[in-house]
Amino acid sequence: RFSGTFVGNAESASPAAAASPPAVAAATLPAVPTIPVVPTIVGVPNTVAEGVLNPNEVKPPASGTRRARVLYDYEAADSTELALLADEMITVYSLPGMDPDWLIGERGNQKGKVPVTYLELLS
C-alpha cells in the first residue's frame, strides 16, 4: 500500500508551500494584457483572423498567388481544409492574420487550408 505521499497530494503539502508558488509566479511574471489583438483589414472576412475559415468567403488576392506541387498525401481534418494528393499541382496564397504554417489552397472549384510543409512552392 502507498502512504499518500504522492507529489501534488493536497493533504501532504504544507500551507506555506502551497501558497509560495503563486506568489513567486505573480512576482516574477510581467503583467500581460489578456485581450487578444486581431488586425482587421477592409475586404478580408474577419472569420480567417478568428481561426474559423469558410472557404466560400475567401477570395484570392489580386496578386501573390503561387503554384505549388504537393509533396505528400494529406487528409483534411475538417471542412475548412483541402485534402491533397502527392504530386498534384495547386494554387496557394496567404491571407492577413492567418497562421504562417498554413496557406489557402485551390484546386479547380475546391478551396481550403493546406499545411505549408506538405508543399513545394514553385512560382
C-alpha positions as CSV (number, residue, x, y, z in Angstrom):
1,R,0.0,0.0,0.0
2,F,1.0,3.5,-0.7
3,S,1.1,6.0,2.2
4,G,-0.4,9.0,0.4
5,T,2.9,10.9,-0.2
6,F,2.4,11.5,-3.9
7,V,3.7,14.7,-5.4
8,G,0.8,17.2,-5.6
9,N,-1.2,15.5,-2.9
10,A,-3.0,18.4,-1.1
11,E,-3.0,16.5,2.2
12,S,0.8,16.2,2.3
13,A,1.6,19.8,1.3
14,S,2.1,22.4,3.9
15,P,0.0,25.6,3.6
16,A,3.1,27.7,3.3
17,A,4.5,25.6,0.4
18,A,1.1,25.7,-1.3
19,A,0.9,29.5,-1.1
20,S,4.5,30.1,-2.3
21,P,4.4,29.1,-6.0
22,P,1.6,31.5,-7.0
23,A,3.1,34.4,-5.0
24,V,6.5,33.8,-6.7
25,A,4.9,33.4,-10.1
26,A,2.9,36.6,-9.7
27,A,6.0,38.5,-8.6
28,T,8.2,37.3,-11.5
29,L,5.8,37.4,-14.4
30,P,5.2,40.8,-16.1
31,A,1.6,42.0,-16.4
32,V,0.3,41.0,-19.8
33,P,-3.0,42.1,-21.3
34,T,-5.4,39.3,-21.8
35,I,-7.4,40.8,-24.6
36,P,-6.3,39.4,-28.0
37,V,-5.5,42.0,-30.7
38,V,-6.9,40.9,-34.0
39,P,-5.9,43.1,-37.0
40,T,-8.8,43.9,-39.3
41,I,-8.3,44.6,-43.0
42,V,-11.0,46.0,-45.1
43,G,-12.4,43.5,-47.6
44,V,-11.0,40.4,-45.8
45,P,-13.5,38.3,-43.9
46,N,-12.8,38.5,-40.1
47,T,-13.5,34.8,-39.8
48,V,-10.0,34.0,-41.0
49,A,-8.4,36.1,-38.2
50,E,-10.6,34.3,-35.6
51,G,-9.4,30.9,-36.8
52,V,-12.6,29.9,-38.5
53,L,-12.2,29.7,-42.2
54,N,-15.2,29.5,-44.5
55,P,-13.7,28.6,-47.9
56,N,-16.7,30.1,-49.7
57,E,-16.0,33.5,-48.3
58,V,-12.3,33.6,-49.1
59,K,-11.3,35.5,-52.3
60,P,-7.8,35.1,-53.7
61,P,-5.6,38.2,-53.6
62,A,-5.2,40.3,-56.7
63,S,-1.5,39.3,-56.7
64,G,0.5,36.9,-54.6
65,T,-0.9,33.6,-55.7
66,R,1.7,30.9,-56.4
67,R,1.8,27.4,-57.9
68,A,2.8,24.6,-55.6
69,R,3.5,20.9,-56.0
70,V,2.1,18.6,-53.3
71,L,4.9,16.5,-51.7
72,Y,2.7,14.1,-49.6
73,D,-0.9,13.0,-49.4
74,Y,-2.8,14.9,-46.8
75,E,-6.2,14.0,-45.4
76,A,-8.3,17.1,-44.5
77,A,-9.2,17.2,-40.8
78,D,-12.4,19.2,-41.3
79,S,-14.3,21.1,-44.0
80,T,-12.0,24.1,-43.8
81,E,-9.0,22.1,-45.1
82,L,-8.3,20.8,-48.5
83,A,-7.3,17.2,-49.0
84,L,-4.1,16.7,-51.0
85,L,-2.6,14.0,-53.2
86,A,1.1,13.7,-53.7
87,D,2.5,15.2,-57.0
88,E,-0.7,17.3,-57.8
89,M,-0.4,21.0,-58.6
90,I,-2.5,23.5,-56.7
91,T,-2.6,27.3,-56.4
92,V,-1.8,28.7,-53.0
93,Y,-1.9,32.1,-51.3
94,S,-1.8,33.6,-47.8
95,L,-4.2,35.9,-46.1
96,P,-3.5,38.6,-43.4
97,G,-3.9,37.2,-39.9
98,M,-3.5,33.6,-41.0
99,D,-1.2,31.1,-39.3
100,P,2.1,31.2,-41.2
101,D,2.2,27.4,-41.2
102,W,-0.9,27.2,-43.4
103,L,-1.9,28.6,-46.8
104,I,-5.1,28.7,-48.7
105,G,-5.0,26.1,-51.5
106,E,-7.2,25.9,-54.6
107,R,-7.8,23.0,-57.0
108,G,-10.5,23.8,-59.5
109,N,-13.5,25.0,-57.6
110,Q,-12.3,23.4,-54.3
111,K,-10.6,25.6,-51.7
112,G,-9.3,25.2,-48.2
113,K,-6.4,25.5,-45.8
114,V,-3.3,23.4,-46.5
115,P,-0.1,22.8,-44.4
116,V,3.0,24.6,-45.9
117,T,5.2,21.6,-45.0
118,Y,3.4,19.4,-47.5
119,L,4.1,21.8,-50.4
120,E,7.0,22.7,-52.7
121,L,6.3,26.3,-53.7
122,L,7.2,26.8,-57.4
123,S,6.4,30.3,-58.6
